[in-house]
């Protein structure tokens, strides 16, 4: 029991925004395997060939502020018990106004529509990126400040929504709100999408093969947490179908650093300062060779390490894959150009990598 709301034992109707992405497809599959779930309404910007027996997919652009879109969102959420809000637009990084409209204002539209539609629970995809810079020799729990890193749109947007939800929860105490803050999320089928989003068209697949890279840079601050998409999906399922509230850190062990990356690639870690790599990223960004901004590089090197005890205790959650297994599966997907039959996870875009270059890397959704 939480705030006067009891989770139904069966017949639960769930809406999943961002249902065709890396995490969304895994969440749909996790919910579909749970007998308590009666139906899954998926929302996405574009239609998909991929589906699931319990999934009904509807297309909607959350970044569209038009009144008919808001009314349609109300209709799509009507009758739902839980909304799992995953939708997020990583690109175009060169148009932060567009990502703000979609990610921040679009998320607020979902939260407000949930209240208008009588939804009882919202599970929101926050991120380790929402956290303020923190220690990497100890673990922080969910009370660590969530002010993000000011130099990257992604971290600014995640931090802003944390502040919005603080007030939103106080204004709507009968709405159960859960915030999951996962580390980096990988699976084989997400590899091509994540290559497009962060590395760009110039990354050769052969380069990520073990034994090809002789060294990996050991940069100050290069320590991060990761997990498999199916494991974070299980955490979302548990959060959606329980009566918990508040924030939960979710990540697998071990912490990924230069040493573990070296073991993964069969390469030798070489200590070096961050500035040469940062300068290379900045130069590639200016030349439209990579979509990831130098500000995002700065943010990654400042992420705190998370303590995931609360998820393990209150959600009874434990990952099936180690962080390195998830990362290894992702690297295999890069080499094999893996994907799924959805627009975000497509193995390639029309026109291939040349089209990515000609349309401006990081300039288009």
C-alpha positions in Angstrom: 0.0 0.0 0.0 1.4 3.4 -1.0 -0.5 6.7 -0.6 -3.9 5.0 -0.7 -3.2 3.1 -3.9 -3.2 -0.7 -4.1 -1.7 -2.3 -7.2 -4.3 -4.6 -8.9 -3.4 -8.3 -8.8 -4.4 -8.8 -12.4 -5.9 -7.0 -15.4 -3.3 -4.3 -15.3 -3.3 -1.9 -18.3 0.0 -0.3 -19.1 1.0 2.5 -21.5 4.6 2.6 -22.6 6.0 5.7 -24.3 9.0 5.1 -26.5 7.9 1.5 -27.0 10.0 0.9 -30.1 13.4 1.9 -28.7 16.2 0.1 -27.0 14.6 0.0 -23.6 11.0 0.2 -24.8 11.1 -3.1 -26.8 12.6 -4.9 -23.8 10.0 -3.4 -21.5 7.2 -4.5 -23.7 8.6 -8.0 -23.8 9.0 -8.0 -20.0 5.4 -6.8 -19.4 4.1 -9.3 -22.0 5.6 -12.2 -20.0 3.8 -11.1 -16.8 0.3 -12.7 -16.4 -0.9 -9.7 -14.4 -0.7 -7.4 -17.4 -3.9 -7.4 -19.5 -2.8 -5.0 -22.2 0.1 -2.8 -23.4 -0.5 0.3 -25.3 2.8 1.5 -26.9 3.4 5.0 -28.1 6.1 6.0 -30.6 6.7 8.7 -33.1 6.8 6.2 -36.0 5.2 2.9 -36.7 7.1 -0.4 -36.6 7.0 -3.8 -38.2 8.1 -5.3 -34.8 5.3 -6.0 -32.4 4.1 -8.2 -29.5 0.9 -10.2 -29.0 -0.2 -7.9 -26.2 1.0 -4.7 -27.7 -1.1 -2.2 -29.5 1.1 0.5 -31.0 0.0 4.1 -31.7 2.0 6.9 -33.2 2.2 10.3 -31.6 4.8 13.1 -31.5 5.1 14.2 -27.9 7.0 17.3 -29.0 4.0 18.6 -30.8 2.3 21.3 -28.7 -0.9 21.4 -30.7 -4.1 21.0 -28.8 -5.4 18.1 -30.9 -2.2 16.2 -29.9 -2.8 16.8 -26.2 -6.4 15.6 -26.6 -5.2 12.5 -28.4 -2.7 11.9 -25.6 -5.5 12.0 -23.1 -7.5 9.4 -25.2 -4.4 7.1 -25.4 -3.9 7.2 -21.7 -7.5 6.8 -20.7 -8.2 3.6 -18.8 -4.5 2.9 -18.1 -3.4 1.9 -14.7 0.3 2.7 -15.2 2.3 4.8 -17.7 6.0 3.9 -18.2 7.5 7.0 -19.8 10.6 6.1 -21.7 10.4 8.3 -24.8 13.5 10.4 -25.4 15.0 12.2 -28.4 18.8 12.0 -28.2 19.3 13.6 -31.6 19.7 16.2 -33.1 22.3 17.4 -30.6 22.8 20.4 -32.9 19.2 21.5 -32.3 18.8 21.7 -28.5 15.5 23.6 -28.8 14.0 20.6 -30.6 15.2 18.1 -28.0 14.0 20.4 -25.2 10.5 20.6 -26.8 10.3 16.8 -27.2 12.1 15.6 -24.0 11.2 18.2 -21.4 7.9 19.7 -22.6 6.8 16.4 -24.1 7.5 14.6 -20.8 5.5 17.3 -18.9 2.6 16.7 -21.4 2.7 13.0 -20.5 2.7 13.6 -16.8 -0.2 16.1 -17.0 -2.2 13.8 -19.3 -1.7 11.0 -16.8 -3.4 13.1 -14.1 -6.2 14.2 -16.4 -6.8 10.6 -17.6 -7.0 9.2 -14.1 -3.8 7.1 -14.3 -2.7 5.9 -10.9 1.0 5.4 -11.4 3.8 6.9 -13.6 7.2 5.3 -13.9 9.7 7.7 -15.4 13.0 7.0 -17.1 15.4 9.3 -15.4 19.2 8.5 -15.6 22.5 8.5 -13.9 23.0 11.6 -16.1 20.6 13.5 -13.9 23.0 13.3 -11.0 25.4 16.1 -10.1 29.1 15.3 -10.5 30.1 13.0 -7.7 32.7 10.6 -6.3 34.0 7.5 -8.1 35.7 5.9 -5.1 32.4 5.5 -3.2 28.8 4.9 -4.1 26.0 7.5 -3.9 22.4 6.7 -3.1 19.2 8.2 -4.5 19.5 11.3 -2.2 22.6 12.6 -4.2 21.8 16.0 -5.8 20.2 15.8 -9.3 21.5 19.0 -10.9 23.1 17.2 -13.9 26.0 18.7 -15.8 25.4 22.1 -17.4 27.5 21.5 -20.5 25.3 18.8 -22.1 21.6 19.0 -23.2 20.9 15.5 -22.1 22.0 16.0 -18.6 20.3 19.4 -18.4 17.0 18.0 -19.6 17.2 15.0 -17.2 18.0 17.3 -14.3 15.2 19.8 -15.2 12.6 17.0 -15.2 13.8 15.9 -11.8 13.0 19.4 -10.5 9.6 19.4 -12.3 8.6 16.1 -10.7 9.5 17.3 -7.3 6.8 19.9 -7.5 4.5 17.7 -9.5 4.4 15.0 -6.9 3.6 17.5 -4.2 0.7 18.9 -6.3 -0.6 15.4 -7.0 0.0 13.2 -3.9 -2.5 10.5 -5.1 -0.4 9.9 -8.2 2.3 7.2 -7.5 5.6 8.4 -9.2 8.7 6.2 -9.6 11.9 7.4 -11.1 14.4 4.9 -12.3 18.0 6.1 -12.7 19.8 3.5 -14.7 23.4 3.5 -15.9 24.3 2.9 -19.6 22.0 0.4 -21.2 23.0 -2.0 -23.9 21.8 -5.0 -25.9 22.9 -6.5 -29.2 19.9 -5.1 -31.1 20.6 -1.6 -30.0 24.1 -1.4 -31.4 23.4 0.2 -34.8 21.1 2.8 -33.2 23.6 3.7 -30.6 26.4 3.9 -33.1 24.3 6.4 -35.1 23.4 8.4 -32.0 26.8 8.7 -30.4 29.7 7.6 -32.6 28.4 8.6 -36.0 28.9 7.1 -39.5 32.7 7.1 -39.5 33.2 4.4 -36.8 34.2 1.1 -38.6 32.7 -2.0 -37.2 36.0 -3.8 -37.4 37.6 -1.3 -34.9 35.5 -2.7 -32.0 36.8 -6.3 -32.5 38.9 -7.7 -29.7 42.6 -7.8 -30.5 42.2 -5.0 -33.1 42.7 -2.2 -30.6 46.2 -2.5 -29.0 45.5 0.1 -26.3 42.6 1.8 -24.5 43.0 5.2 -23.0 42.9 5.3 -19.2 41.4 8.7 -18.6 40.7 10.4 -15.2 37.1 9.8 -14.5 36.6 7.0 -17.0 34.5 4.8 -14.8 30.8 4.1 -15.5 28.1 1.7 -14.7 26.1 -0.3 -17.3 23.5 -3.0 -17.6 21.6 -5.1 -20.1 18.3 -3.8 -21.6 16.4 -6.8 -20.4 17.6 -6.3 -16.9 16.5 -2.6 -16.8 13.2 -3.7 -18.4 12.7 -6.1 -15.4 13.3 -3.2 -13.1 10.6 -1.1 -14.9 8.2 -4.1 -14.8 8.7 -4.5 -11.0 8.4 -0.7 -10.4 5.2 -0.6 -12.5 3.5 -3.5 -10.9 4.3 -2.8 -7.2 3.4 0.0 -4.8 6.8 1.6 -4.4 7.5 5.3 -4.8 10.5 7.5 -5.4 13.9 7.0 -7.1 15.8 3.8 -7.7 19.4 3.5 -9.0 19.8 0.5 -11.3 23.1 -0.9 -12.7 25.0 -4.1 -12.9 28.5 -5.0 -11.7 31.3 -4.5 -12.2 32.0 -0.8 -12.7 33.4 -0.4 -16.2 36.8 1.2 -16.4 39.9 1.2 -18.5 41.1 -2.0 -17.0 37.9 -3.9 -17.7 37.7 -2.4 -21.2 41.3 -3.6 -21.7 40.3 -7.1 -20.7 37.3 -7.0 -23.0 39.3 -5.9 -26.0 42.5 -7.7 -25.2 44.2 -4.3 -25.1 46.5 -2.5 -22.7 45.2 0.4 -20.6 47.5 3.5 -21.1 47.1 6.4 -18.6 46.7 9.7 -20.3 45.1 13.1 -19.5 41.5 13.7 -20.7 42.3 16.9 -22.6 43.7 15.3 -25.8 40.7 13.0 -26.2 38.3 15.9 -25.4 40.1 18.1 -28.0 39.7 15.3 -30.6 36.0 14.9 -29.8 35.5 18.7 -30.0 37.3 18.8 -33.4 35.2 16.0 -34.7 32.1 17.7 -33.5 32.9 20.9 -35.2 33.6 19.0 -38.5 30.3 17.2 -38.2 32.1 13.8 -38.0 30.5 12.7 -34.7 27.0 13.5 -33.2 28.1 13.4 -29.5 29.0 16.8 -28.2 32.2 17.5 -26.2 29.9 18.5 -23.3 28.5 15.0 -23.2 32.1 13.7 -23.0 32.7 16.0 -20.1 29.5 14.8 -18.4 30.5 11.1 -18.7 33.8 11.7 -16.9 32.0 13.3 -14.0 29.3 10.8 -13.3 29.1 9.4 -9.8 29.0 5.7 -9.1 25.5 4.6 -7.9 24.6 2.5 -4.9 21.8 0.2 -6.2 20.8 -1.3 -2.8 17.3 0.2 -2.8 16.4 -1.5 -6.1 17.7 -4.8 -4.8 15.9 -4.5 -1.5 12.5 -2.9 -2.3 12.1 -4.1 -5.9 13.7 -7.5 -5.2 15.7 -6.7 -8.4 18.9 -8.3 -9.5 20.5 -8.2 -13.0 21.0 -11.5 -14.9 23.8 -10.1 -17.0 27.0 -8.4 -15.7 27.9 -5.0 -17.1 30.7 -6.5 -19.2 28.4 -9.2 -20.6 25.9 -6.4 -21.7 28.8 -4.4 -23.2 30.2 -7.4 -24.9 26.8 -8.2 -26.5 26.6 -4.6 -27.7 30.0 -4.8 -29.3 29.0 -8.0 -31.1 26.0 -6.2 -32.4 28.2 -3.4 -33.7 30.3 -5.8 -35.6 27.3 -7.6 -37.0 25.3 -4.4 -37.7 22.5 -5.8 -35.5 19.1 -4.1 -35.1 15.3 -4.7 -35.0 12.4 -3.9 -37.2 11.6 -0.6 -35.6 12.6 2.9 -36.8 15.0 3.6 -33.9 16.6 0.2 -33.9 16.8 -0.3 -37.7 20.2 -1.8 -38.7 20.7 1.0 -41.2 18.9 4.2 -42.4 17.9 4.7 -46.0 21.0 5.8 -47.9 23.3 4.3 -45.3 26.2 6.0 -43.7 26.7 8.4 -46.6 23.2 9.7 -46.0 24.1 10.3 -42.4 27.1 12.4 -43.5 25.3 14.3 -46.2 22.4 15.2 -43.9 24.6 16.6 -41.2 25.8 14.4 -38.3 23.8 15.3 -35.2 21.6 17.7 -37.2 18.5 15.6 -37.7 16.3 13.4 -35.5 
